[in-house]
């Protein structure tokens, strides 16, 4: 019969105390590299599996983070989300936390969200793509759960958040296109209910104002985060605004739909129309033509948000603060 391997068994084999084993495995205290390696070797040789339930009871924690994300139809197409998720997972792996993912199933008319009443216990929450009036934030605040917003919350929300400098990024993109001689630039923006959509609009309008040019609000078009939707909306845009010379989209997926519509209307890129997307995901490199894109540091956003949340949970951060990631424009064939 195989005997049960305990933390005491590991400690005895490694020649250290059980407390040292606990610290080495949890990362809560710095243990020397030599001792840590000895402990890890003992863990591997003994095939030690920590008792997670006992660990949770002892610490009064679940070691689980709730990640409140986008609707599933967006996740299917959004490589930007994948990059953020990679940053989150890498940090939580090191900090010994797990993730429980909640897709956004909010009913648009009733504003009811069935999953919010079924939530398992979590130590903290990461809330992506905050709405102007966000059900997730209200829900988490009522339960007194530490949280970090990925994106920019309402100005009235005094909370921790991490975001790219979206307004500055879109200002730079529009200025870049204006300097190239484009006067009529279409902005395919996200839904107006999301706070980041307002940031894009701010950067767009500031660039026009500072360049001394006029623009029309008709050039700013809100569209869902799906390639097919982007395609259909832009097919209509081409008919309504045939004299545009550049397009800026709010993500890379929408840009693919735009490029498809341009191709079907025999509008050459970039000689007739320049296209700039946002995200700088894999799509921009493998598409033909390769797409000029605003890199918003998705992986860095995810990793910094996860680090910040763990610090908040562990009371290393108390006063609400935020981190803003600088953007950069990556030029490719579409401009």
DRENFIBA-130901 format. One record per residue (C-alpha): residue number from 1; residue in one letter; x negated, z negated, y. Coordinates in steps of 0.05 Angstrom, whole numbers, plus 5000, padded with zeros to 4 digits. Each point is the difference from the previous one (the first is absolute). Layout:
// DRENFIBA-130901
+-----+----+------+------+------+
|   i | aa |   px |   pz |   py |
+-----+----+------+------+------+
| NUM |  a |    X |    Z |    Y |
...
+-----+----+------+------+------+
//
This chain:
// DRENFIBA-130901
+-----+----+------+------+------+
|   i | aa |   px |   pz |   py |
+-----+----+------+------+------+
|   1 |  x | 5000 | 5000 | 5000 |
|   2 |  x | 4974 | 5019 | 5068 |
|   3 |  x | 4990 | 4939 | 5044 |
|   4 |  x | 5027 | 4997 | 5071 |
|   5 |  x | 4948 | 5015 | 5054 |
|   6 |  x | 5009 | 4956 | 5061 |
|   7 |  x | 4964 | 4992 | 5066 |
|   8 |  x | 4963 | 4941 | 4969 |
|   9 |  x | 4975 | 5046 | 4944 |
|  10 |  x | 4972 | 5049 | 5052 |
|  11 |  x | 4969 | 4943 | 5040 |
|  12 |  x | 4965 | 4972 | 4938 |
|  13 |  x | 4973 | 5068 | 4980 |
|  14 |  x | 4975 | 5016 | 5071 |
|  15 |  x | 4971 | 4930 | 5008 |
|  16 |  x | 5040 | 4984 | 5063 |
|  17 |  x | 5060 | 4957 | 5021 |
|  18 |  x | 5071 | 5025 | 4994 |
|  19 |  x | 5005 | 4996 | 5076 |
|  20 |  x | 4942 | 5049 | 5006 |
|  21 |  x | 5034 | 5048 | 4952 |
|  22 |  x | 5064 | 4995 | 5041 |
|  23 |  x | 4964 | 5013 | 5066 |
|  24 |  x | 4962 | 5059 | 4971 |
|  25 |  x | 5062 | 5033 | 4972 |
|  26 |  x | 5044 | 4987 | 5061 |
|  27 |  x | 4948 | 5015 | 5053 |
|  28 |  x | 5021 | 4939 | 5039 |
|  29 |  x | 4929 | 4973 | 5004 |
|  30 |  x | 4935 | 5038 | 5001 |
|  31 |  x | 4963 | 4991 | 4935 |
|  32 |  x | 4929 | 5026 | 4990 |
|  33 |  x | 4993 | 5069 | 4970 |
|  34 |  x | 4962 | 4974 | 4940 |
|  35 |  x | 5053 | 4948 | 4982 |
|  36 |  x | 5057 | 5049 | 5013 |
|  37 |  x | 4969 | 5051 | 4953 |
|  38 |  x | 4991 | 4947 | 4947 |
|  39 |  x | 5073 | 4980 | 5006 |
|  40 |  x | 5025 | 5072 | 4998 |
|  41 |  x | 4957 | 5013 | 4938 |
|  42 |  x | 5032 | 4939 | 4966 |
|  43 |  x | 5069 | 5024 | 5021 |
|  44 |  x | 4987 | 5068 | 4969 |
|  45 |  x | 4969 | 4974 | 4935 |
|  46 |  x | 5056 | 4949 | 4990 |
|  47 |  x | 5055 | 5049 | 5022 |
|  48 |  x | 5027 | 4946 | 5046 |
|  49 |  x | 5068 | 5013 | 5031 |
|  50 |  x | 5019 | 4952 | 5056 |
|  51 |  x | 5068 | 4968 | 4995 |
|  52 |  x | 5034 | 5032 | 5060 |
|  53 |  x | 5061 | 4956 | 4996 |
|  54 |  x | 4957 | 4937 | 5001 |
|  55 |  x | 4960 | 5028 | 5057 |
|  56 |  x | 5063 | 5013 | 5040 |
|  57 |  x | 5028 | 4931 | 4986 |
|  58 |  x | 4935 | 4966 | 5018 |
|  59 |  x | 4993 | 5037 | 5066 |
|  60 |  x | 5075 | 5003 | 5017 |
|  61 |  x | 4991 | 5075 | 5011 |
|  62 |  x | 5023 | 5064 | 4966 |
|  63 |  x | 4937 | 5040 | 5017 |
|  64 |  x | 5047 | 5058 | 5014 |
|  65 |  x | 5008 | 5042 | 5062 |
|  66 |  x | 5064 | 5038 | 5016 |
|  67 |  x | 4987 | 5070 | 5027 |
|  68 |  x | 5062 | 5027 | 5036 |
|  69 |  x | 4989 | 5075 | 5004 |
|  70 |  x | 5036 | 5065 | 5015 |
|  71 |  x | 5059 | 5032 | 4964 |
|  72 |  x | 4980 | 5029 | 4932 |
|  73 |  x | 5012 | 5072 | 5023 |
|  74 |  x | 4947 | 4989 | 5053 |
|  75 |  x | 4951 | 4966 | 4953 |
|  76 |  x | 5004 | 5061 | 4953 |
|  77 |  x | 4970 | 5045 | 5054 |
|  78 |  x | 4961 | 4952 | 5044 |
|  79 |  x | 4925 | 5001 | 4984 |
|  80 |  x | 4990 | 4957 | 5062 |
|  81 |  x | 5037 | 4943 | 4964 |
|  82 |  x | 4955 | 5009 | 4940 |
|  83 |  x | 4938 | 4990 | 5042 |
|  84 |  x | 5030 | 4937 | 5033 |
|  85 |  x | 5019 | 4974 | 4931 |
|  86 |  x | 4929 | 5011 | 4974 |
|  87 |  x | 4972 | 4958 | 5057 |
|  88 |  x | 5051 | 4945 | 4985 |
|  89 |  x | 4987 | 4999 | 4925 |
|  90 |  x | 4924 | 4999 | 5007 |
|  91 |  x | 5002 | 4938 | 5045 |
|  92 |  x | 5053 | 4963 | 4960 |
|  93 |  x | 4961 | 5013 | 4936 |
|  94 |  x | 4940 | 4965 | 5030 |
|  95 |  x | 5043 | 4943 | 5029 |
|  96 |  x | 5036 | 4991 | 4932 |
|  97 |  x | 5070 | 5018 | 5024 |
|  98 |  x | 5050 | 5048 | 4969 |
|  99 |  x | 5051 | 5047 | 5033 |
| 100 |  x | 5075 | 5005 | 4991 |
| 101 |  x | 5023 | 5066 | 5031 |
| 102 |  x | 5068 | 5006 | 5033 |
| 103 |  x | 5022 | 5071 | 5018 |
| 104 |  x | 5046 | 5007 | 5060 |
| 105 |  x | 5071 | 5005 | 4974 |
| 106 |  x | 5033 | 4980 | 5065 |
| 107 |  x | 5070 | 5030 | 5006 |
| 108 |  x | 4999 | 5038 | 5065 |
| 109 |  x | 5073 | 4987 | 5019 |
| 110 |  x | 5012 | 4929 | 4976 |
| 111 |  x | 4926 | 4978 | 5010 |
| 112 |  x | 5007 | 4963 | 4933 |
| 113 |  x | 4938 | 4995 | 4956 |
| 114 |  x | 5017 | 4979 | 4929 |
| 115 |  x | 4929 | 4981 | 4980 |
| 116 |  x | 4991 | 4948 | 5055 |
| 117 |  x | 5045 | 4950 | 4964 |
| 118 |  x | 4963 | 5010 | 4934 |
| 119 |  x | 4930 | 4989 | 5024 |
| 120 |  x | 4954 | 4961 | 4954 |
| 121 |  x | 4958 | 4944 | 5031 |
| 122 |  x | 4941 | 5027 | 5040 |
| 123 |  x | 4946 | 4967 | 5042 |
| 124 |  x | 5001 | 5052 | 5055 |
| 125 |  x | 5025 | 5069 | 5019 |
| 126 |  x | 4972 | 5065 | 5027 |
| 127 |  x | 5053 | 5039 | 5038 |
| 128 |  x | 4988 | 5075 | 5010 |
| 129 |  x | 5030 | 5048 | 5051 |
| 130 |  x | 5040 | 4948 | 5039 |
| 131 |  x | 5066 | 5022 | 5030 |
| 132 |  x | 5019 | 4981 | 5071 |
| 133 |  x | 5049 | 4950 | 4969 |
| 134 |  x | 4968 | 4986 | 4933 |
| 135 |  x | 5040 | 4970 | 4943 |
| 136 |  x | 4936 | 4982 | 4962 |
| 137 |  x | 4970 | 4960 | 5057 |
| 138 |  x | 5066 | 4962 | 5011 |
| 139 |  x | 5004 | 4986 | 4925 |
| 140 |  x | 4929 | 4975 | 4994 |
| 141 |  x | 5004 | 4957 | 5063 |
| 142 |  x | 5064 | 4966 | 4975 |
| 143 |  x | 4963 | 4981 | 4936 |
| 144 |  x | 4940 | 4974 | 5040 |
| 145 |  x | 4952 | 5045 | 4961 |
| 146 |  x | 4934 | 5020 | 5033 |
| 147 |  x | 4998 | 5074 | 5015 |
| 148 |  x | 4958 | 5055 | 5031 |
| 149 |  x | 5030 | 5064 | 5027 |
| 150 |  x | 4966 | 5067 | 4985 |
| 151 |  x | 5020 | 5037 | 5063 |
| 152 |  x | 5019 | 4974 | 5068 |
| 153 |  x | 5060 | 4953 | 5002 |
| 154 |  x | 5047 | 4991 | 5059 |
| 155 |  x | 4968 | 4970 | 5062 |
| 156 |  x | 5047 | 4940 | 4991 |
| 157 |  x | 4969 | 4986 | 4931 |
| 158 |  x | 4943 | 4951 | 5006 |
| 159 |  x | 4967 | 5013 | 4933 |
| 160 |  x | 4937 | 5025 | 4964 |
| 161 |  x | 4994 | 5075 | 4994 |
| 162 |  x | 4950 | 5056 | 4987 |
| 163 |  x | 5010 | 5071 | 5025 |
| 164 |  x | 4963 | 5063 | 5022 |
| 165 |  x | 4997 | 5013 | 5074 |
| 166 |  x | 5055 | 5052 | 4994 |
| 167 |  x | 5014 | 5011 | 5074 |
| 168 |  x | 4926 | 5012 | 5014 |
| 169 |  x | 4994 | 5045 | 4940 |
| 170 |  x | 5058 | 5045 | 5020 |
| 171 |  x | 4976 | 5000 | 5072 |
| 172 |  x | 4933 | 5027 | 4975 |
| 173 |  x | 5034 | 5053 | 4955 |
| 174 |  x | 5045 | 5027 | 5056 |
| 175 |  x | 4943 | 4999 | 5050 |
| 176 |  x | 4957 | 5038 | 4949 |
| 177 |  x | 5054 | 5054 | 4994 |
| 178 |  x | 5012 | 5003 | 5076 |
| 179 |  x | 4926 | 5012 | 5011 |
| 180 |  x | 5004 | 5058 | 4951 |
| 181 |  x | 5052 | 5031 | 5046 |
| 182 |  x | 5065 | 4981 | 4964 |
| 183 |  x | 5056 | 4984 | 5049 |
| 184 |  x | 5060 | 4992 | 4954 |
| 185 |  x | 4985 | 4952 | 4944 |
| 186 |  x | 5054 | 4979 | 4950 |
| 187 |  x | 4996 | 4927 | 4975 |
| 188 |  x | 5034 | 4990 | 4933 |
| 189 |  x | 5009 | 4924 | 5004 |
| 190 |  x | 5026 | 4950 | 4950 |
| 191 |  x | 5068 | 4967 | 5003 |
| 192 |  x | 5014 | 4965 | 5067 |
| 193 |  x | 5018 | 4935 | 4964 |
| 194 |  x | 4926 | 4989 | 4983 |
| 195 |  x | 4955 | 4968 | 5052 |
| 196 |  x | 4943 | 5048 | 4985 |
| 197 |  x | 5042 | 5059 | 5022 |
| 198 |  x | 5003 | 4972 | 5070 |
| 199 |  x | 4924 | 4992 | 5000 |
| 200 |  x | 4991 | 5075 | 4983 |
| 201 |  x | 5048 | 5019 | 5055 |
| 202 |  x | 4961 | 4956 | 5049 |
| 203 |  x | 4934 | 5034 | 4984 |
| 204 |  x | 5031 | 5069 | 5004 |
| 205 |  x | 5033 | 4989 | 5068 |
| 206 |  x | 4939 | 4966 | 5031 |
| 207 |  x | 4956 | 5059 | 4982 |
| 208 |  x | 5048 | 5048 | 5035 |
| 209 |  x | 5005 | 4956 | 5061 |
| 210 |  x | 4925 | 4990 | 5006 |
| 211 |  x | 4989 | 5075 | 4993 |
| 212 |  x | 5050 | 5014 | 5056 |
| 213 |  x | 5047 | 5040 | 4957 |
| 214 |  x | 5074 | 4994 | 4987 |
| 215 |  x | 5033 | 4996 | 4932 |
| 216 |  x | 5070 | 4997 | 4973 |
| 217 |  x | 5030 | 4945 | 4956 |
| 218 |  x | 5027 | 5058 | 4959 |
| 219 |  x | 4929 | 5011 | 4976 |
| 220 |  x | 5000 | 4931 | 4966 |
| 221 |  x | 5040 | 5006 | 4935 |
| 222 |  x | 5014 | 4943 | 4951 |
| 223 |  x | 4996 | 5018 | 4927 |
| 224 |  x | 5000 | 4961 | 4933 |
| 225 |  x | 4935 | 4990 | 4962 |
| 226 |  x | 5009 | 5056 | 4949 |
| 227 |  x | 4968 | 5068 | 4995 |
| 228 |  x | 5065 | 5036 | 4986 |
| 229 |  x | 5034 | 4966 | 5060 |
| 230 |  x | 4941 | 5019 | 5044 |
| 231 |  x | 5005 | 5072 | 4977 |
| 232 |  x | 5075 | 5006 | 5014 |
| 233 |  x | 4997 | 4965 | 5067 |
| 234 |  x | 4942 | 5043 | 5022 |
| 235 |  x | 5035 | 5064 | 4979 |
| 236 |  x | 5054 | 4982 | 5051 |
| 237 |  x | 4948 | 4980 | 5051 |
| 238 |  x | 4968 | 5069 | 4997 |
| 239 |  x | 5067 | 5031 | 5018 |
| 240 |  x | 5014 | 4952 | 5057 |
| 241 |  x | 4930 | 4998 | 5030 |
| 242 |  x | 4967 | 5066 | 4981 |
| 243 |  x | 4946 | 4997 | 5054 |
| 244 |  x | 4963 | 4937 | 4976 |
| 245 |  x | 4926 | 5007 | 4983 |
| 246 |  x | 4983 | 4934 | 4966 |
| 247 |  x | 5032 | 4948 | 4955 |
| 248 |  x | 4981 | 4927 | 4988 |
| 249 |  x | 5031 | 4963 | 4941 |
| 250 |  x | 5006 | 4927 | 4983 |
| 251 |  x | 4969 | 5007 | 4931 |
| 252 |  x | 4965 | 5050 | 4956 |
| 253 |  x | 5060 | 5013 | 4955 |
| 254 |  x | 5043 | 5025 | 5057 |
| 255 |  x | 4943 | 5046 | 5022 |
| 256 |  x | 5004 | 5035 | 4932 |
| 257 |  x | 5073 | 5015 | 5013 |
| 258 |  x | 4983 | 5025 | 5070 |
| 259 |  x | 4946 | 5047 | 4973 |
| 260 |  x | 5049 | 5027 | 4948 |
| 261 |  x | 5051 | 5015 | 5055 |
| 262 |  x | 4947 | 5033 | 5044 |
| 263 |  x | 4977 | 5044 | 4942 |
| 264 |  x | 5071 | 5023 | 4984 |
| 265 |  x | 5009 | 5019 | 5074 |
| 266 |  x | 4934 | 5038 | 5002 |
| 267 |  x | 4971 | 4953 | 5052 |
| 268 |  x | 4925 | 4998 | 4988 |
| 269 |  x | 4961 | 4934 | 4999 |
| 270 |  x | 4961 | 4987 | 5043 |
| 271 |  x | 4999 | 5066 | 5040 |
| 272 |  x | 5074 | 4994 | 5018 |
| 273 |  x | 5016 | 4927 | 4986 |
| 274 |  x | 4954 | 4940 | 4993 |
| 275 |  x | 5020 | 4943 | 4953 |
| 276 |  x | 4976 | 4928 | 5001 |
| 277 |  x | 5024 | 4948 | 4951 |
| 278 |  x | 4987 | 4925 | 4993 |
| 279 |  x | 4971 | 4961 | 4942 |
| 280 |  x | 4940 | 5042 | 4979 |
| 281 |  x | 5020 | 4993 | 4927 |
| 282 |  x | 4978 | 5044 | 4942 |
| 283 |  x | 5055 | 5051 | 5019 |
| 284 |  x | 4963 | 5020 | 5063 |
| 285 |  x | 4937 | 5018 | 4962 |
| 286 |  x | 5030 | 5039 | 4942 |
| 287 |  x | 5054 | 5038 | 5039 |
| 288 |  x | 4986 | 5071 | 5023 |
| 289 |  x | 4989 | 5002 | 5058 |
| 290 |  x | 4968 | 4932 | 5001 |
| 291 |  x | 5038 | 4956 | 5049 |
| 292 |  x | 4971 | 4967 | 5062 |
| 293 |  x | 5023 | 4928 | 4995 |
| 294 |  x | 4998 | 4933 | 5036 |
| 295 |  x | 4965 | 4951 | 4955 |
| 296 |  x | 5034 | 4932 | 5008 |
| 297 |  x | 4957 | 4959 | 4953 |
| 298 |  x | 5053 | 4989 | 4946 |
| 299 |  x | 4953 | 4965 | 4951 |
| 300 |  x | 4973 | 4955 | 5055 |
| 301 |  x | 5070 | 4983 | 5023 |
| 302 |  x | 5019 | 4979 | 4930 |
| 303 |  x | 4937 | 4959 | 4987 |
| 304 |  x | 5002 | 4965 | 5067 |
| 305 |  x | 5074 | 4984 | 4993 |
| 306 |  x | 4988 | 4969 | 4931 |
| 307 |  x | 4940 | 4960 | 5024 |
| 308 |  x | 5040 | 4975 | 5059 |
| 309 |  x | 5060 | 4980 | 4957 |
| 310 |  x | 4958 | 4961 | 4951 |
| 311 |  x | 4967 | 4964 | 5058 |
| 312 |  x | 5068 | 4982 | 5028 |
| 313 |  x | 5025 | 4976 | 4932 |
| 314 |  x | 4937 | 4957 | 4991 |
| 315 |  x | 5007 | 4973 | 5072 |
| 316 |  x | 4936 | 5032 | 5024 |
| 317 |  x | 5040 | 5035 | 5054 |
| 318 |  x | 5057 | 4965 | 5036 |
| 319 |  x | 5008 | 5030 | 5069 |
| 320 |  x | 5033 | 5069 | 4995 |
| 321 |  x | 4951 | 5057 | 5014 |
| 322 |  x | 4992 | 5074 | 4986 |
| 323 |  x | 4948 | 5052 | 4983 |
| 324 |  x | 5002 | 5072 | 5026 |
| 325 |  x | 4963 | 5055 | 4962 |
| 326 |  x | 4969 | 5055 | 5041 |
| 327 |  x | 5022 | 5071 | 4983 |
| 328 |  x | 4958 | 5064 | 4998 |
| 329 |  x | 5018 | 5073 | 5000 |
| 330 |  x | 4972 | 5042 | 4942 |
| 331 |  x | 4999 | 5074 | 5018 |
| 332 |  x | 5014 | 5052 | 4947 |
| 333 |  x | 5026 | 5072 | 4994 |
| 334 |  x | 5071 | 4988 | 5027 |
| 335 |  x | 4977 | 4994 | 5072 |
+-----+----+------+------+------+
//
